[in-house]
Amino acid sequence: MSTKTYVTDSGFVVLQGTTYWTDLFVRHFLFQEEQSIDCDDLLFFVRKRHVKGSSRYLPKYETDVEVFRKDSKKLPIGDPEIDWEETVYLNLIVHQFDYTLTR
């Protein structure tokens, strides 16, 4: 599998074509065996859509955060628009907080 590297305007390096972060996310957040590690059933996904008309060499992205329950049948596993590295980091951070969702 080939890997493409892009540098964003903010200086972050975007790697495409690797499954490392997806595999890490699935192992840690979906298939963890100990429920005591994290009882939270919400998963957060960082979706980055390429902005049409932006430079090929300095692409711009529109970023959204999507939230799903762990048992959702609509989890975007394998979705190429998901930034898996940022998704792993976001879940590591958010799952450290105690919070309550309200309507």
C-alpha positions as CSV (number, residue, x, y, z in Angstrom):
1,M,0.0,0.0,0.0
2,S,1.4,3.4,-0.9
3,T,1.4,6.3,1.4
4,K,0.8,9.9,0.3
5,T,2.0,12.7,2.5
6,Y,0.4,16.2,2.5
7,V,1.3,19.2,4.7
8,T,-1.7,21.3,5.7
9,D,-1.7,25.1,6.1
10,S,-1.4,24.7,9.9
11,G,1.8,22.6,9.4
12,F,0.3,19.2,10.2
13,V,1.4,16.3,8.1
14,V,-1.5,14.2,6.7
15,L,-0.6,10.6,5.8
16,Q,-3.0,8.8,3.5
17,G,-2.9,5.1,2.7
18,T,-2.0,3.7,6.1
19,T,-4.2,1.6,8.4
20,Y,-2.1,2.0,11.6
21,W,-4.4,4.5,13.3
22,T,-7.6,2.8,12.2
23,D,-6.3,-0.5,13.6
24,L,-5.3,1.2,16.8
25,F,-8.7,2.8,17.2
26,V,-10.6,-0.4,16.6
27,R,-8.4,-2.4,19.0
28,H,-8.5,0.2,21.8
29,F,-12.0,1.6,21.6
30,L,-14.1,-1.1,20.0
31,F,-12.6,-4.4,21.1
32,Q,-11.3,-3.6,24.6
33,E,-12.0,-6.5,26.9
34,E,-12.0,-4.7,30.2
35,Q,-15.2,-2.6,30.7
36,S,-13.5,-0.9,33.6
37,I,-11.0,0.8,31.3
38,D,-13.7,3.0,29.7
39,C,-17.4,2.7,30.4
40,D,-18.3,5.4,27.9
41,D,-20.2,4.1,24.9
42,L,-19.8,7.2,22.8
43,L,-17.2,7.4,20.0
44,F,-16.0,10.6,18.3
45,F,-14.9,10.6,14.7
46,V,-13.0,13.5,13.0
47,R,-14.2,13.8,9.4
48,K,-12.1,15.8,7.0
49,R,-13.5,16.6,3.6
50,H,-11.2,18.0,0.9
51,V,-12.3,21.5,-0.1
52,K,-12.8,21.6,-3.8
53,G,-10.7,24.3,-5.6
54,S,-7.9,24.2,-3.0
55,S,-4.4,23.6,-4.2
56,R,-3.3,20.0,-4.9
57,Y,0.0,20.7,-3.1
58,L,-1.6,22.5,-0.1
59,P,-5.1,21.0,0.2
60,K,-7.6,22.5,2.5
61,Y,-10.1,20.5,4.5
62,E,-13.5,21.1,6.1
63,T,-13.4,19.4,9.5
64,D,-16.5,17.9,11.4
65,V,-16.8,15.8,14.5
66,E,-19.3,13.0,14.4
67,V,-20.5,11.1,17.5
68,F,-21.8,7.5,17.5
69,R,-22.6,4.9,20.1
70,K,-20.2,1.9,20.2
71,D,-22.9,-0.5,19.1
72,S,-24.1,1.7,16.2
73,K,-24.4,-0.1,12.9
74,K,-23.4,3.2,11.2
75,L,-19.9,3.5,12.6
76,P,-17.7,4.9,9.8
77,I,-14.9,2.2,10.1
78,G,-12.9,2.2,7.0
79,D,-14.3,5.6,5.8
80,P,-11.4,7.4,3.9
81,E,-12.7,10.8,5.0
82,I,-12.1,10.0,8.7
83,D,-8.8,11.3,10.0
84,W,-7.9,8.3,12.1
85,E,-5.0,9.8,13.9
86,E,-7.0,12.8,15.1
87,T,-9.9,10.4,15.9
88,V,-7.7,8.3,18.2
89,Y,-6.3,11.5,20.0
90,L,-9.8,13.0,20.4
91,N,-11.2,9.8,21.9
92,L,-8.2,9.5,24.3
93,I,-8.8,13.0,25.5
94,V,-12.6,13.0,25.6
95,H,-12.8,9.7,27.5
96,Q,-10.8,11.2,30.3
97,F,-13.7,13.6,31.2
98,D,-16.9,12.9,33.1
99,Y,-19.8,14.5,31.2
100,T,-23.5,14.3,30.8
101,L,-25.3,14.7,27.5
102,T,-28.5,16.7,27.6
103,R,-31.1,17.6,25.0
